[in-house]
């Protein structure tokens, strides 16, 4: 049985969404990050920084959402979420890297300096820089995205899953999105697997 260590409204949702899309049986183990459970010795053995997601699948123990989701798609699907064609798969990996390092990064910096870091480590002056950096990343995305259904090929892939999740995070943080990306997010956020993933994580809490 796969065990996903999760916390609602965090990056662990990417993993539960992936599992739901693949139809894989799993259990959610809630880690109360808000109560310090991430810093217990038990959880630090799963994730060295005490965060989520972390995943156990038999002898396979992983942390960080991108490699976890790639592992699941490659292990439990036949071209679902991660194409079989090497060139197409490389394009999905390309977008995963761009989403995590360029689009998500300023959002996380903003979150850290608003509420995640200790008060004495926050630098409010960085917040406008984060907003500028996020818009710059969206402009780069729009050089390749022009309103098509999916980022790679004709099917929904991990690239779409990660971008949809990240754009949802941006909306929750009051960032402005272009109309094409608003429509893109609204299409994919309505996938039944997403609703099931949210429910699984909330039920585990």
FIFIKE-812384 format. One record per residue: chain; residue in three letters; y, x, z of N, C-alpha, C in turn. Coordinates in nm, 4 decimals, decimal comma, padded with zeros to 6 digits. Layout:
residues N
ATOM   gulo   doba       n.py       n.px       n.pz      ca.py      ca.px      ca.pz       c.py       c.px       c.pz
ATOM      A    ala          Y          X          Z          Y          X          Z          Y          X          Z
...
end
This chain:
residues 205
ATOM   gulo   doba       n.py       n.px       n.pz      ca.py      ca.px      ca.pz       c.py       c.px       c.pz
ATOM      A    unk   -00,1199    00,0842    00,0000    00,0000    00,0000    00,0000    00,1256    00,0881    00,0000
ATOM      A    unk    00,2155    00,0604   -00,0896    00,3435    00,1320   -00,0940    00,4325    00,0825    00,0196
ATOM      A    unk    00,4979    00,1742    00,0869    00,5955    00,1387    00,1892    00,7324    00,1899    00,1467
ATOM      A    unk    00,8283    00,0989    00,1420    00,9674    00,1328    00,1130    01,0467    00,1216    00,2418
ATOM      A    unk    01,1140    00,2277    00,2792    01,2022    00,2276    00,3959    01,3417    00,1917    00,3451
ATOM      A    unk    01,3946    00,0812    00,3977    01,5113    00,0202    00,3347    01,6154   -00,0226    00,4368
ATOM      A    unk    01,7323   -00,0536    00,3833    01,8423   -00,1123    00,4603    01,9204   -00,1987    00,3622
ATOM      A    unk    01,9442   -00,3266    00,3929    02,0105   -00,4153    00,2957    02,1450   -00,3605    00,2475
ATOM      A    unk    02,1751   -00,3872    00,1205    02,3018   -00,3504    00,0570    02,3221   -00,1991    00,0490
ATOM      A    unk    02,2113   -00,1277    00,0407    02,2176    00,0167    00,0242    02,1480    00,0546   -00,1065
ATOM      A    unk    02,1333    00,1841   -00,1313    02,0653    00,2300   -00,2521    01,9170    00,1942   -00,2520
ATOM      A    unk    01,8625    00,1569   -00,1377    01,7208    00,1179   -00,1371    01,6968   -00,0056   -00,2234
ATOM      A    unk    01,8019   -00,0838   -00,2485    01,7862   -00,2021   -00,3334    01,7427   -00,1631   -00,4744
ATOM      A    unk    01,7828   -00,0459   -00,5205    01,7386    00,0003   -00,6515    01,5862    00,0123   -00,6558
ATOM      A    unk    01,5301    00,0574   -00,5455    01,3852    00,0773   -00,5412    01,3122   -00,0562   -00,5288
ATOM      A    unk    01,3582   -00,1432   -00,4403    01,2925   -00,2737   -00,4290    01,3062   -00,3528   -00,5590
ATOM      A    unk    01,4187   -00,3415   -00,6269    01,4361   -00,4076   -00,7562    01,3363   -00,3515   -00,8579
ATOM      A    unk    01,3221   -00,2193   -00,8605    01,2253   -00,1571   -00,9506    01,0846   -00,2070   -00,9215
ATOM      A    unk    01,0468   -00,2115   -00,7966    00,9134   -00,2585   -00,7586    00,8917   -00,4037   -00,8001
ATOM      A    unk    00,9948   -00,4854   -00,7831    00,9829   -00,6262   -00,8223    00,9721   -00,6396   -00,9735
ATOM      A    unk    01,0467   -00,5606   -01,0482    01,0357   -00,5648   -01,1944    00,8961   -00,5257   -01,2402
ATOM      A    unk    00,8354   -00,4294   -01,1702    00,7030   -00,3809   -01,2084    00,5905   -00,4700   -01,1569
ATOM      A    unk    00,6226   -00,5590   -01,0628    00,5204   -00,6452   -01,0059    00,4226   -00,5711   -00,9166
ATOM      A    unk    00,4707   -00,4654   -00,8518    00,3858   -00,3825   -00,7661    00,3908   -00,4355   -00,6226
ATOM      A    unk    00,2752   -00,4400   -00,5585    00,2703   -00,4836   -00,4195    00,3270   -00,3738   -00,3293
ATOM      A    unk    00,4086   -00,4125   -00,2330    00,4695   -00,3141   -00,1421    00,5149   -00,3846   -00,0160
ATOM      A    unk    00,5454   -00,3055    00,0845    00,6040   -00,3597    00,2061    00,7365   -00,2891    00,2324
ATOM      A    unk    00,8324   -00,3656    00,2849    00,9623   -00,3113    00,3232    00,9614   -00,2824    00,4729
ATOM      A    unk    00,9977   -00,1620    00,5076    01,0138   -00,1252    00,6481    01,1627   -00,1022    00,6734
ATOM      A    unk    01,2214   -00,1924    00,7508    01,3648   -00,1842    00,7770    01,3968   -00,0655    00,8671
ATOM      A    unk    01,4963    00,0121    00,8273    01,5495    00,1206    00,9096    01,6914    00,0806    00,9480
ATOM      A    unk    01,7128    00,0540    01,0737    01,8436    00,0069    01,1216    01,9407    00,1250    01,1285
ATOM      A    unk    01,9968    00,1590    01,0150    02,0897    00,2723    01,0101    02,2091    00,2500    01,1010
ATOM      A    unk    02,2507    00,1241    01,1137    02,3660    00,0921    01,1973    02,3367    00,1086    01,3468
ATOM      A    unk    02,2091    00,1251    01,3808    02,1718    00,1444    01,5213    02,1160    00,2846    01,5465
ATOM      A    unk    02,1322    00,3732    01,4485    02,0906    00,5112    01,4658    01,9456    00,5405    01,4353
ATOM      A    unk    01,8702    00,4423    01,3816    01,7284    00,4655    01,3567    01,7034    00,5708    01,2488
ATOM      A    unk    01,8029    00,5935    01,1631    01,7855    00,6959    01,0605    01,7746    00,8360    01,1169
ATOM      A    unk    01,8272    00,8570    01,2358    01,8299    00,9911    01,2941    01,7150    01,0176    01,3906
ATOM      A    unk    01,6194    00,9287    01,3984    01,5026    00,9551    01,4805    01,4160    01,0622    01,4146
ATOM      A    unk    01,3385    01,1321    01,4939    01,2521    01,2370    01,4391    01,1534    01,1788    01,3377
ATOM      A    unk    01,1081    01,0567    01,3660    01,0121    00,9927    01,2762    01,0714    00,9712    01,1374
ATOM      A    unk    01,1959    00,9206    01,1326    01,2533    00,8949    01,0010    01,3047    01,0226    00,9351
ATOM      A    unk    01,3517    01,1181    01,0128    01,3956    01,2441    00,9540    01,2793    01,3176    00,8864
ATOM      A    unk    01,1584    01,2881    00,9277    01,0420    01,3440    00,8586    01,0239    01,2809    00,7210
ATOM      A    unk    01,0772    01,1595    00,7028    01,0698    01,0917    00,5721    01,1872    01,1303    00,4833
ATOM      A    unk    01,3050    01,1372    00,5429    01,4278    01,1694    00,4693    01,5053    01,2723    00,5515
ATOM      A    unk    01,5261    01,3920    00,5004    01,5853    01,4989    00,5809    01,7289    01,4731    00,6246
ATOM      A    unk    01,7951    01,3762    00,5619    01,9317    01,3417    00,6035    01,9359    01,2072    00,6750
ATOM      A    unk    01,8192    01,1491    00,7021    01,8136    01,0261    00,7792    01,8640    00,9031    00,7073
ATOM      A    unk    01,8572    00,9030    00,5741    01,9083    00,7913    00,4956    01,7937    00,7097    00,4362
ATOM      A    unk    01,8284    00,6105    00,3566    01,7330    00,5354    00,2762    01,7854    00,5386    00,1318
ATOM      A    unk    01,6951    00,5218    00,0357    01,5543    00,4875    00,0494    01,4655    00,6092    00,0737
ATOM      A    unk    01,3504    00,5799    00,1299    01,2381    00,6726    00,1319    01,1158    00,5905    00,0976
ATOM      A    unk    01,0177    00,6557    00,0372    00,9010    00,5815   -00,0106    00,7740    00,6595    00,0188
ATOM      A    unk    00,6709    00,5867    00,0600    00,5380    00,6443    00,0794    00,4398    00,5681   -00,0075
ATOM      A    unk    00,3649    00,6415   -00,0865    00,2613    00,5836   -00,1721    00,1394    00,6744   -00,1627
ATOM      A    unk    00,0534    00,6471   -00,0649   -00,0585    00,7365   -00,0413   -00,0089    00,8730    00,0028
ATOM      A    unk   -00,0473    00,9756   -00,0717   -00,0052    01,1122   -00,0400    00,1317    01,1470   -00,0965
ATOM      A    unk    00,1915    01,0558   -00,1712    00,3227    01,0797   -00,2312    00,4317    01,0326   -00,1355
ATOM      A    unk    00,5200    01,1232   -00,0979    00,6314    01,0928   -00,0089    00,7586    01,1372   -00,0786
ATOM      A    unk    00,8507    01,0440   -00,1020    00,9718    01,0735   -00,1780    01,0954    01,0177   -00,1088
ATOM      A    unk    01,2096    01,0830   -00,1348    01,3386    01,0262   -00,0975    01,4329    01,0450   -00,2152
ATOM      A    unk    01,5444    00,9717   -00,2138    01,6443    00,9647   -00,3219    01,6002    00,8620   -00,4265
ATOM      A    unk    01,6933    00,7699   -00,4578    01,6580    00,6535   -00,5386    01,6164    00,6874   -00,6815
ATOM      A    unk    01,6830    00,7811   -00,7470    01,6511    00,8088   -00,8875    01,5095    00,8633   -00,9057
ATOM      A    unk    01,4686    00,9682   -00,8336    01,3312    01,0153   -00,8534    01,2262    00,9149   -00,8062
ATOM      A    unk    01,2575    00,8371   -00,7027    01,1623    00,7347   -00,6596    01,1398    00,6333   -00,7711
ATOM      A    unk    01,2478    00,5835   -00,8288    01,2350    00,4807   -00,9332    01,1683    00,5366   -01,0581
ATOM      A    unk    01,1978    00,6604   -01,0921    01,1315    00,7223   -01,2072    00,9819    00,7353   -01,1812
ATOM      A    unk    00,9456    00,7772   -01,0619    00,8040    00,7900   -01,0266    00,7334    00,6542   -01,0384
ATOM      A    unk    00,7954    00,5508   -00,9849    00,7339    00,4185   -00,9892    00,7173    00,3694   -01,1327
ATOM      A    unk    00,8221    00,3872   -01,2141    00,8151    00,3402   -01,3529    00,7100    00,4169   -01,4324
ATOM      A    unk    00,6978    00,5450   -01,4071    00,6011    00,6252   -01,4812    00,4583    00,6038   -01,4321
ATOM      A    unk    00,4438    00,5642   -01,3050    00,3108    00,5491   -01,2468    00,2548    00,4086   -01,2639
ATOM      A    unk    00,3428    00,3073   -01,2566    00,2948    00,1695   -01,2476    00,3339    00,0822   -01,3662
ATOM      A    unk    00,3764    00,1440   -01,4757    00,4113    00,0610   -01,5909    00,3576    00,1245   -01,7173
ATOM      A    unk    00,3677    00,0482   -01,8242    00,3316    00,0988   -01,9566    00,4515    00,0776   -02,0474
ATOM      A    unk    00,5535    00,1572   -02,0253    00,6742    00,1454   -02,1050    00,7778    00,0519   -02,0475
ATOM      A    unk    00,7479   -00,0117   -01,9339    00,8445   -00,0989   -01,8695    00,9402   -00,0159   -01,7854
ATOM      A    unk    01,0673   -00,0366   -01,8037    01,1757    00,0326   -01,7327    01,1945    00,1774   -01,7763
ATOM      A    unk    01,0891    00,2441   -01,8201    01,0968    00,3829   -01,8648    01,0179    00,3931   -01,9951
ATOM      A    unk    01,0843    00,4143   -02,1097    01,0142    00,4107   -02,2387    00,9045    00,5167   -02,2489
ATOM      A    unk    00,8027    00,4864   -02,3292    00,6981    00,5841   -02,3562    00,7448    00,6931   -02,4519
ATOM      A    unk    00,8323    00,6582   -02,5440    00,8825    00,7552   -02,6413    00,9640    00,8633   -02,5703
ATOM      A    unk    00,9316    00,9916   -02,5893    01,0023    01,0981   -02,5173    01,1526    01,1008   -02,5412
ATOM      A    unk    01,1971    01,0741   -02,6636    01,3403    01,0774   -02,6923    01,4130    00,9639   -02,6201
ATOM      A    unk    01,3543    00,8457   -02,6234    01,4150    00,7319   -02,5534    01,4124    00,7535   -02,4029
ATOM      A    unk    01,3014    00,8101   -02,3521    01,2923    00,8376   -02,2088    01,3990    00,9390   -02,1665
ATOM      A    unk    01,4243    01,0371   -02,2511    01,5285    01,1349   -02,2212    01,6666    01,0695   -02,2175
ATOM      A    unk    01,6882    00,9697   -02,3031    01,8152    00,8979   -02,3004    01,8319    00,8190   -02,1702
ATOM      A    unk    01,7228    00,7587   -02,1227    01,7291    00,6894   -01,9937    01,7624    00,7887   -01,8828
ATOM      A    unk    01,6954    00,9040   -01,8839    01,7221    01,0064   -01,7831    01,8662    01,0565   -01,7914
ATOM      A    unk    01,9156    01,0682   -01,9135    02,0538    01,1100   -01,9345    02,1510    01,0139   -01,8664
ATOM      A    unk    02,1279    00,8840   -01,8869    02,2154    00,7843   -01,8257    02,1992    00,7802   -01,6741
ATOM      A    unk    02,0758    00,7964   -01,6245    02,0567    00,8000   -01,4800    02,1388    00,9120   -01,4182
ATOM      A    unk    02,1343    01,0284   -01,4804    02,2111    01,1419   -01,4294    02,3598    01,1126   -01,4325
ATOM      A    unk    02,4086    01,0554   -01,5425    02,5508    01,0253   -01,5548    02,5947    00,9203   -01,4532
ATOM      A    unk    02,5133    00,8176   -01,4358    02,5490    00,7106   -01,3421    02,5584    00,7647   -01,1993
ATOM      A    unk    02,4591    00,8445   -01,1591    02,4553    00,8936   -01,0218    02,5628    00,9993   -00,9959
ATOM      A    unk    02,5859    01,0879   -01,0919    02,6778    01,1994   -01,0664    02,8226    01,1693   -01,1021
ATOM      A    unk    02,8460    01,0811   -01,1976    02,9827    01,0572   -01,2444    03,0381    00,9210   -01,2026
ATOM      A    unk    02,9603    00,8141   -01,2176    03,0119    00,6805   -01,1874    02,9999    00,6498   -01,0388
ATOM      A    unk    02,8839    00,6794   -00,9806    02,8635    00,6486   -00,8391    02,9402    00,7423   -00,7465
ATOM      A    unk    02,9510    00,8674   -00,7856    03,0055    00,9690   -00,6955    03,1435    00,9353   -00,6388
ATOM      A    unk    03,2419    00,8915   -00,7208    03,3709    00,8557   -00,6614    03,3649    00,7316   -00,5728
ATOM      A    unk    03,2720    00,6391   -00,6025    03,2560    00,5227   -00,5155    03,2066    00,5656   -00,3777
ATOM      A    unk    03,1110    00,6564   -00,3762    03,0577    00,7031   -00,2485    03,1629    00,7837   -00,1717
ATOM      A    unk    03,2406    00,8652   -00,2442    03,3494    00,9380   -00,1778    03,4486    00,8412   -00,1140
ATOM      A    unk    03,4796    00,7354   -00,1866    03,5706    00,6346   -00,1324    03,5114    00,5713   -00,0070
ATOM      A    unk    03,3839    00,5341   -00,0139    03,3192    00,4719    00,1018    03,3165    00,5660    00,2214
ATOM      A    unk    03,2886    00,6925    00,1956    03,2835    00,7894    00,3055    03,4180    00,8005    00,3765
ATOM      A    unk    03,5246    00,8048    00,2981    03,6566    00,8252    00,3581    03,7209    00,6950    00,4054
ATOM      A    unk    03,6532    00,5820    00,3802    03,6993    00,4550    00,4362    03,6267    00,4197    00,5654
ATOM      A    unk    03,4924    00,4413    00,5671    03,4193    00,3950    00,6852    03,2978    00,4785    00,7235
ATOM      A    unk    03,2411    00,5558    00,6331    03,1136    00,6206    00,6632    03,1276    00,7481    00,7462
ATOM      A    unk    03,2318    00,8242    00,7204    03,2515    00,9486    00,7941    03,3113    00,9212    00,9323
ATOM      A    unk    03,2931    01,0142    01,0269    03,3647    01,0017    01,1546    03,5157    00,9963    01,1301
ATOM      A    unk    03,5859    00,9271    01,2174    03,7303    00,9065    01,1989    03,8052    01,0367    01,1735
ATOM      A    unk    03,7685    01,1418    01,2456    03,8442    01,2662    01,2343    03,8109    01,3459    01,1085
ATOM      A    unk    03,7156    01,2972    01,0298    03,6800    01,3643    00,9045    03,7314    01,2896    00,7811
ATOM      A    unk    03,7873    01,1733    00,8006    03,8348    01,0940    00,6868    03,9701    01,1451    00,6387
ATOM      A    unk    03,9863    01,1431    00,5055    04,1114    01,1882    00,4439    04,1630    01,0741    00,3561
ATOM      A    unk    04,2492    00,9887    00,4083    04,2964    00,8736    00,3304    04,3609    00,9120    00,1973
ATOM      A    unk    04,4195    01,0290    00,1913    04,4880    01,0706    00,0682    04,3930    01,0862   -00,0495
ATOM      A    unk    04,2630    01,0963   -00,0221    04,1673    01,1135   -00,1313    04,1349    00,9818   -00,2009
ATOM      A    unk    04,1680    00,8688   -00,1396    04,1272    00,7391   -00,1952    04,1849    00,7120   -00,3344
ATOM      A    unk    04,3138    00,7395   -00,3600    04,3633    00,7207   -00,4971    04,2954    00,8129   -00,5980
ATOM      A    unk    04,2565    00,9305   -00,5549    04,1845    01,0225   -00,6429    04,0480    00,9636   -00,6793
ATOM      A    unk    03,9818    00,9034   -00,5819    03,8525    00,8390   -00,6079    03,8675    00,7266   -00,7097
ATOM      A    unk    03,9711    00,6461   -00,6942    03,9941    00,5351   -00,7871    04,0187    00,5876   -00,9279
ATOM      A    unk    04,0974    00,6941   -00,9389    04,1256    00,7546   -01,0697    03,9982    00,8112   -01,1310
ATOM      A    unk    03,9183    00,8796   -01,0490    03,7959    00,9409   -01,0980    03,6961    00,8357   -01,1442
ATOM      A    unk    03,6896    00,7235   -01,0734    03,5995    00,6159   -01,1141    03,6418    00,5581   -01,2491
ATOM      A    unk    03,7706    00,5312   -01,2668    03,8180    00,4771   -01,3937    03,7962    00,5761   -01,5081
ATOM      A    unk    03,8096    00,7034   -01,4790    03,7836    00,8053   -01,5802    03,6371    00,8025   -01,6228
ATOM      A    unk    03,5456    00,7857   -01,5269    03,4036    00,7775   -01,5593    03,3725    00,6528   -01,6418
ATOM      A    unk    03,4378    00,5401   -01,6086    03,4177    00,4181   -01,6876    03,4661    00,4371   -01,8315
ATOM      A    unk    03,5773    00,5080   -01,8478    03,6282    00,5345   -01,9830    03,5273    00,6171   -02,0627
ATOM      A    unk    03,4634    00,7121   -01,9967    03,3602    00,7908   -02,0644    03,2411    00,7033   -02,1014
ATOM      A    unk    03,2008    00,6151   -02,0110    03,0907    00,5226   -02,0395    03,1223    00,4376   -02,1613
ATOM      A    unk    03,2450    00,3893   -02,1701    03,2834    00,3002   -02,2805    03,2867    00,3709   -02,4158
ATOM      A    unk    03,2845    00,5011   -02,4163    03,2747    00,5719   -02,5444    03,1367    00,5555   -02,6062
ATOM      A    unk    03,0386    00,5173   -02,5244    02,9030    00,4941   -02,5742    02,8589    00,3490   -02,5603
ATOM      A    unk    02,9231    00,2750   -02,4718    02,8844    00,1354   -02,4499    02,9897    00,0436   -02,5083
ATOM      A    unk    02,9466   -00,0447   -02,6004    03,0407   -00,1333   -02,6702    02,9978   -00,2789   -02,6620
ATOM      A    unk    02,9312   -00,3160   -02,5534    02,8928   -00,4549   -02,5351    02,7502   -00,4871   -02,5715
ATOM      A    unk    02,6697   -00,3866   -02,6037    02,5298   -00,4119   -02,6388    02,4526   -00,4608   -02,5164
ATOM      A    unk    02,3358   -00,5194   -02,5412    02,2565   -00,5787   -02,4331    02,2137   -00,4753   -02,3296
ATOM      A    unk    02,1654   -00,3608   -02,3771    02,1119   -00,2577   -02,2885    02,1671   -00,1205   -02,3265
ATOM      A    unk    02,1573   -00,0275   -02,2339    02,2073    00,1074   -02,2617    02,1193    00,1831   -02,3591
ATOM      A    unk    01,9875    00,1627   -02,3496    01,8932    00,2366   -02,4339    01,7976    00,1383   -02,5002
ATOM      A    unk    01,8001    00,1319   -02,6309    01,7048    00,0492   -02,7035    01,7219   -00,0988   -02,6804
ATOM      A    unk    01,6122   -00,1706   -02,6976    01,6144   -00,3163   -02,6919    01,5693   -00,3729   -02,5582
ATOM      A    unk    01,5228   -00,2890   -02,4685    01,4646   -00,3372   -02,3429    01,5464   -00,2928   -02,2220
ATOM      A    unk    01,5353   -00,3709   -02,1156    01,5948   -00,3376   -01,9869    01,5221   -00,2169   -01,9290
ATOM      A    unk    01,5957   -00,1131   -01,8930    01,5361    00,0100   -01,8401    01,5990    00,0453   -01,7054
ATOM      A    unk    01,5503    00,1539   -01,6473    01,6088    00,2028   -01,5227    01,7570    00,2330   -01,5382
ATOM      A    unk    01,7985    00,2717   -01,6565    01,9410    00,2980   -01,6788    02,0224    00,1711   -01,6541
ATOM      A    unk    01,9747    00,0589   -01,7029    02,0445   -00,0682   -01,6818    02,0396   -00,1104   -01,5354
ATOM      A    unk    01,9259   -00,0889   -01,4724    01,9111   -00,1254   -01,3320    02,0115   -00,0474   -01,2466
ATOM      A    unk    02,0201    00,0831   -01,2687    02,1109    00,1661   -01,1894    02,2565    00,1348   -01,2195
ATOM      A    unk    02,2885    00,1126   -01,3473    02,4280    00,0825   -01,3800    02,4685   -00,0529   -01,3225
ATOM      A    unk    02,3814   -00,1522   -01,3310    02,4124   -00,2843   -01,2760    02,4363   -00,2754   -01,1252
ATOM      A    unk    02,3502   -00,2038   -01,0568    02,3669   -00,1876   -00,9119    02,4979   -00,1164   -00,8794
ATOM      A    unk    02,5305   -00,0130   -00,9540    02,6522    00,0638   -00,9270    02,7774   -00,0167   -00,9586
ATOM      A    unk    02,7747   -00,0939   -01,0662    02,8894   -00,1788   -01,0974    02,9084   -00,2870   -00,9918
ATOM      A    unk    02,7985   -00,3362   -00,9360    02,8091   -00,4348   -00,8275    02,8762   -00,3729   -00,7062
ATOM      A    unk    02,8417   -00,2499   -00,6781    02,9051   -00,1770   -00,5690    03,0553   -00,1631   -00,5958
ATOM      A    unk    03,0899   -00,1308   -00,7203    03,2307   -00,1153   -00,7558    03,3078   -00,2461   -00,7364
ATOM      A    unk    03,2474   -00,3572   -00,7762    03,3126   -00,4871   -00,7598    03,3345   -00,5169   -00,6120
ATOM      A    unk    03,2350   -00,4864   -00,5292    03,2496   -00,5119   -00,3861    03,3608   -00,4281   -00,3243
ATOM      A    unk    03,3939   -00,3169   -00,3902    03,5004   -00,2294   -00,3415    03,6330   -00,2543   -00,4141
ATOM      A    unk    03,6400   -00,3664   -00,4872    03,7631   -00,4148   -00,5497    03,8120   -00,3276   -00,6646
ATOM      A    unk    03,7198   -00,2617   -00,7335    03,7601   -00,1838   -00,8504    03,7697   -00,2737   -00,9734
ATOM      A    unk    03,8572   -00,2394   -01,0618    03,8764   -00,3129   -01,1868    03,7733   -00,2659   -01,2891
ATOM      A    unk    03,7074   -00,3643   -01,3547    03,6113   -00,3337   -01,4596    03,6570   -00,3967   -01,5904
ATOM      A    unk    03,6289   -00,3326   -01,7038    03,6579   -00,3955   -01,8330    03,5689   -00,5168   -01,8555
ATOM      A    unk    03,6166   -00,6088   -01,9393    03,5433   -00,7336   -01,9622    03,4008   -00,7105   -02,0112
ATOM      A    unk    03,3806   -00,6089   -02,0964    03,2467   -00,5851   -02,1496    03,1487   -00,5483   -02,0377
ATOM      A    unk    03,1940   -00,4716   -01,9404    03,1065   -00,4305   -01,8307    03,0896   -00,5423   -01,7277
ATOM      A    unk    03,1891   -00,6276   -01,7129    03,1721   -00,7455   -01,6282    03,0613   -00,8340   -01,6854
ATOM      A    unk    03,0662   -00,8555   -01,8161    02,9645   -00,9383   -01,8813    02,8268   -00,8726   -01,8738
ATOM      A    unk    02,8224   -00,7410   -01,8934    02,6965   -00,6663   -01,8846    02,6345   -00,6838   -01,7468
ATOM      A    unk    02,7136   -00,6651   -01,6421    02,6627   -00,6778   -01,5062    02,6148   -00,8201   -01,4794
ATOM      A    unk    02,6912   -00,9195   -01,5215    02,6550   -01,0580   -01,4943    02,5229   -01,0954   -01,5611
ATOM      A    unk    02,4964   -01,0404   -01,6779    02,3678   -01,0680   -01,7453    02,2511   -01,0138   -01,6641
ATOM      A    unk    02,2619   -00,8895   -01,6226    02,1477   -00,8232   -01,5601    02,1312   -00,8582   -01,4122
ATOM      A    unk    02,2412   -00,8906   -01,3456    02,2312   -00,9209   -01,2021    02,1550   -01,0511   -01,1790
ATOM      A    unk    02,1432   -01,1321   -01,2836    02,0748   -01,2606   -01,2708    01,9238   -01,2519   -01,2934
ATOM      A    unk    01,8719   -01,1325   -01,3138    01,7273   -01,1178   -01,3333    01,6536   -01,1624   -01,2061
ATOM      A    unk    01,5475   -01,2406   -01,2203    01,4763   -01,2910   -01,1021    01,4285   -01,1805   -01,0082
ATOM      A    unk    01,3912   -01,0659   -01,0633    01,3428   -00,9562   -00,9790    01,4506   -00,9067   -00,8840
ATOM      A    unk    01,5748   -00,9137   -00,9259    01,6850   -00,8711   -00,8387    01,6955   -00,9639   -00,7179
ATOM      A    unk    01,6889   -01,0930   -00,7411    01,6952   -01,1894   -00,6306    01,5785   -01,1694   -00,5346
ATOM      A    unk    01,4598   -01,1440   -00,5888    01,3442   -01,1207   -00,5021    01,3608   -00,9940   -00,4197
ATOM      A    unk    01,4178   -00,8910   -00,4797    01,4381   -00,7647   -00,4088    01,5352   -00,7815   -00,2924
ATOM      A    unk    01,6440   -00,8519   -00,3164    01,7413   -00,8764   -00,2099    01,6749   -00,9514   -00,0946
ATOM      A    unk    01,5965   -01,0530   -00,1284    01,5299   -01,1332   -00,0249    01,4307   -01,0503    00,0551
ATOM      A    unk    01,3554   -00,9631   -00,0132    01,2570   -00,8809    00,0583    01,3251   -00,7902    00,1596
ATOM      A    unk    01,4354   -00,7288    00,1216    01,5035   -00,6372    00,2123    01,5686   -00,7126    00,3293
ATOM      A    unk    01,6238   -00,8283    00,2994    01,6866   -00,9069    00,4076    01,5814   -00,9635    00,5025
ATOM      A    unk    01,4664   -01,0038    00,4496    01,3601   -01,0574    00,5339    01,3038   -00,9495    00,6266
ATOM      A    unk    01,3065   -00,8248    00,5809    01,2533   -00,7146    00,6617    01,3476   -00,6742    00,7739
ATOM      A    unk    01,4737   -00,7090    00,7593    01,5740   -00,6650    00,8583    01,5585   -00,7386    00,9912
end
